[in-house]
Amino acid sequence: DAGVIQSPRHEVTEMGQEVTLRCKPISGHDYLFWYRQTMMRGLELLIYFNNNVPIDDSGMPEDRFSAKMPNASFSTLKIQPSEPRDSAVYFCASSLRLAGGPLDEQFFGPGTRLTVL
Amino acid sequence: GEDVEQSLFLSVREGDSSVINCTYTDSSSTYLYWYKQEPGAGLQLLTYIFSNMDMKQDQRLTVLLNKKDKHLSLRIADTQTGDSAIYFCAESSISGGYNKLIFGAGTRLAVHP
């Protein structure tokens, strides 16, 4: 398996533009997570899905952020409109099960580095 | 509430031992984890410890857990330049009826000759 795949790896956009980040989880994993990493706030969980259904979106910063998982092999995180404070590295991760045991390892993608000018 | 705290930076000399410390708040966490993030990459699970254990050793890695003080540490023996990375402590915590991982901010380990 190729692991978790994210695209694009780097995105530079201007304030006000729509940004779409993409993720392909590991085949067979039932859980998918979106995280945001910044120097100031560290690693934050934004939202996670179980079997394509959003379970906990309490970490989504505001209505400008939305996430979808139309099928088991694809998820998107969209920011519309984007702002400079959204600049961060966005990680997607997937796991076979939810946290609570040693087999519940989360596998992370390489991340998308987003810069909003 | 849920909170995992770590020191942000550690610098050691090659060949010395590194000790990265972490405190957590959820006493019901069944497992505690250490993840490693190398430059330009995502996080990768390094090791974990079950909450009823106080120590786990895996080659150069030793994890110590003080459940009373909610303190977790990761010791790396004979630290090498390849160990330079950010190390994240994480606890599993129940929120809204679901378990999820709560990560600390990460400790950046710099290894110098």
Interface residues (C-beta under 8 A of the other chain):
Chain A: V4 R41 G42 L43 L45 Y48 I55 D56 S58 F91 A93 L98 A99 G100 G101 P102 D104 E105 Q106 F108 G109 P110 G111
Chain B: T30 Y31 G40 A41 G42 L43 Q44 L45 Y48 F50 F88 S92 S93 S95 G96 Y98 N99 K100 L101 I102 F103 G104 A105 G106
